[in-house]
Amino acid sequence: MTIRALRIPVDTEQPLRIVEIPESESLAQLQALVEGYVKRIDLQHGVTSWLNEEGKLTGLQCNPRAQRLYIETYGLADIIVGPAVLTGGAYDQGSTLGLSDAQLSHVDQLLGPFARVRIENTYSDGHESTTEVWLEPPAGNSAKELEDWWQDEVFGHTGDGHGTDGSLGSLLTATVISGPTHLAGQTFEWSD
């Protein structure tokens, strides 16, 4: 079983990314994602934010998007630094829950709007992978602006490092699963 989480990098130029964390490895995976020991902060709507416990001591940079979520719950009581990972709270036994669709929608409304893009990577040897990234939508909706957005913003998130030597054929498919109405449901493919 996996836990659906959302990683929020410090660099606002980097997209938010959905990650699937194996439940049996949740502590180790959370530590890897926040780059150190974890600190848990409960936010509104049953969302939990996981942060680097020693981030301020080691000089990690402020995370403006994670800060915005913190302010919604606690005001300006603290500064949030380093990468953050959001999950959906915890079971009574202490196990971490994955984010629900409603929780993701709330985060999108507060931090967005984003174009949530599902990327499916399929290779000629049968290898497949899927990921989801949250990207800033294109500024306009002309054909050129949309084409540029797919090529310049979305394409860089396709592929998973499999077959990088060029020996495999690939089909990379990106689908906007939610976002502005002119984007929602649109699909773009790259193949070789």
C-alpha positions as CSV (number, residue, x, y, z in Angstrom):
1,M,0.0,0.0,0.0
2,T,1.2,3.5,-0.8
3,I,0.7,7.0,0.7
4,R,-0.1,9.8,-1.8
5,A,1.9,12.8,-0.8
6,L,2.7,16.2,-2.4
7,R,6.3,17.5,-2.3
8,I,6.7,21.3,-2.3
9,P,10.3,22.3,-3.2
10,V,11.8,25.5,-2.0
11,D,12.5,26.8,-5.5
12,T,9.2,28.3,-6.8
13,E,10.4,27.6,-10.3
14,Q,10.2,23.8,-9.6
15,P,6.8,22.2,-9.8
16,L,5.0,20.6,-6.9
17,R,5.1,16.8,-7.4
18,I,2.8,14.0,-6.3
19,V,4.9,11.1,-4.8
20,E,3.7,7.6,-3.8
21,I,5.4,6.5,-0.6
22,P,5.4,2.8,0.3
23,E,3.6,2.7,3.7
24,S,6.3,0.3,5.0
25,E,9.0,2.8,4.2
26,S,7.2,6.1,5.1
27,L,9.7,7.4,7.6
28,A,12.7,6.8,5.5
29,Q,11.0,8.2,2.4
30,L,9.8,11.3,4.2
31,Q,13.3,11.9,5.5
32,A,14.7,11.6,2.0
33,L,12.1,14.0,0.6
34,V,12.8,16.7,3.2
35,E,16.5,16.0,3.2
36,G,16.9,15.2,6.9
37,Y,15.1,14.3,10.1
38,V,11.4,15.0,9.9
39,K,9.2,17.4,11.9
40,R,5.4,17.1,11.7
41,I,3.1,20.1,11.6
42,D,-0.7,19.6,11.4
43,L,-2.4,22.0,9.1
44,Q,-6.1,22.7,8.3
45,H,-8.3,20.3,6.5
46,G,-6.6,17.3,8.0
47,V,-3.3,17.9,6.1
48,T,0.0,17.2,7.7
49,S,3.2,19.0,6.6
50,W,6.5,17.2,7.0
51,L,9.6,19.4,7.2
52,N,13.3,19.1,7.9
53,E,13.6,19.3,11.7
54,E,17.0,20.9,11.5
55,G,16.3,23.1,8.5
56,K,16.8,26.4,10.3
57,L,19.9,25.3,12.1
58,T,21.5,24.2,8.8
59,G,20.5,27.3,6.9
60,L,17.8,25.9,4.5
61,Q,16.0,28.6,2.5
62,C,12.5,29.8,3.2
63,N,9.8,27.8,1.4
64,P,7.2,30.4,0.3
65,R,4.5,28.0,-0.8
66,A,4.7,25.8,2.3
67,Q,4.8,29.1,4.3
68,R,1.4,30.1,2.8
69,L,-0.2,26.8,4.0
70,Y,1.3,27.4,7.5
71,I,0.0,30.9,7.7
72,E,-3.5,29.7,6.9
73,T,-3.4,27.7,10.1
74,Y,-1.1,29.5,12.5
75,G,-0.6,33.0,11.1
76,L,3.0,34.4,11.1
77,A,4.1,32.4,14.2
78,D,7.0,30.7,12.4
79,I,9.1,30.6,9.2
80,I,9.0,27.4,7.1
81,V,12.3,26.4,5.5
82,G,13.4,23.6,3.3
83,P,11.3,21.2,1.1
84,A,8.0,20.3,2.5
85,V,5.9,17.1,2.0
86,L,2.2,17.1,2.6
87,T,0.2,14.0,3.6
88,G,-3.3,13.4,4.8
89,G,-2.9,13.2,8.6
90,A,-2.6,10.0,10.5
91,Y,-4.7,6.9,11.6
92,D,-5.4,6.5,15.3
93,Q,-2.6,4.0,15.4
94,G,-0.2,6.7,14.1
95,S,0.2,5.5,10.5
96,T,0.4,8.3,7.9
97,L,-2.6,8.7,5.6
98,G,-2.4,9.7,1.9
99,L,-3.8,13.0,0.7
100,S,-7.5,12.8,-0.4
101,D,-8.7,14.5,-3.6
102,A,-10.5,17.1,-1.4
103,Q,-7.2,17.9,0.4
104,L,-5.4,18.2,-2.9
105,S,-8.1,20.5,-4.2
106,H,-7.8,22.8,-1.2
107,V,-4.0,23.0,-1.6
108,D,-4.5,23.8,-5.3
109,Q,-7.0,26.6,-4.5
110,L,-4.7,28.1,-1.9
111,L,-1.4,27.9,-3.8
112,G,-2.6,27.8,-7.4
113,P,-4.1,27.8,-9.8
114,F,-2.1,24.9,-11.2
115,A,-2.4,22.6,-14.1
116,R,-2.1,19.2,-12.6
117,V,-0.5,17.0,-15.3
118,R,-0.3,13.2,-15.3
119,I,2.7,12.0,-17.2
120,E,2.8,8.4,-18.5
121,N,6.1,7.1,-19.8
122,T,6.0,3.9,-21.9
123,Y,9.1,2.2,-23.4
124,S,9.5,-0.3,-26.2
125,D,10.9,-2.9,-23.7
126,G,7.6,-2.8,-21.7
127,H,8.8,-0.5,-18.9
128,E,6.2,2.0,-17.8
129,S,6.0,4.7,-15.2
130,T,3.5,7.4,-14.2
131,T,4.0,10.7,-12.3
132,E,2.0,13.8,-11.6
133,V,3.4,17.4,-11.5
134,W,1.7,20.6,-10.7
135,L,2.7,23.3,-13.2
136,E,1.9,27.0,-13.7
137,P,-0.6,27.1,-16.6
138,P,0.3,29.0,-19.7
139,A,-0.4,32.8,-19.6
140,G,-2.7,32.6,-22.6
141,N,-4.7,30.1,-24.6
142,S,-3.6,30.8,-28.2
143,A,-2.4,27.7,-30.2
144,K,1.2,29.0,-30.1
145,E,1.1,29.7,-26.3
146,L,-0.3,26.2,-25.7
147,E,2.3,24.5,-28.0
148,D,5.1,26.5,-26.3
149,W,3.8,25.4,-22.8
150,W,3.7,21.7,-23.7
151,Q,7.2,21.9,-25.2
152,D,8.9,24.3,-22.8
153,E,7.2,23.5,-19.5
154,V,5.7,20.0,-19.6
155,F,8.2,18.1,-21.8
156,G,11.0,18.6,-19.2
157,H,9.1,16.4,-16.7
158,T,8.6,13.5,-19.0
159,G,10.7,10.4,-19.0
160,D,12.1,8.6,-15.9
161,G,15.7,8.0,-16.9
162,H,14.9,4.6,-18.5
163,G,16.5,4.0,-21.8
164,T,18.5,7.3,-21.8
165,D,21.1,5.7,-24.1
166,G,18.7,6.1,-27.0
167,S,18.4,2.3,-27.6
168,L,14.7,2.2,-26.7
169,G,11.6,3.7,-28.3
170,S,9.3,5.6,-26.1
171,L,5.8,7.1,-25.9
172,L,5.5,10.0,-23.5
173,T,2.0,11.1,-22.8
174,A,1.0,14.2,-20.7
175,T,-2.6,14.8,-19.7
176,V,-4.0,17.8,-17.8
177,I,-6.1,16.1,-15.2
178,S,-7.3,19.4,-13.6
179,G,-6.7,23.1,-14.1
180,P,-8.0,25.9,-16.2
181,T,-11.0,24.9,-18.3
182,H,-9.1,25.5,-21.6
183,L,-6.5,23.0,-20.5
184,A,-8.4,20.3,-18.5
185,G,-8.5,17.0,-20.4
186,Q,-6.0,18.0,-23.0
187,T,-3.3,15.5,-23.9
188,F,0.0,15.8,-25.7
189,E,2.3,13.0,-26.8
190,W,6.0,12.7,-27.7
191,S,7.4,9.6,-29.3
192,D,10.6,8.3,-30.9
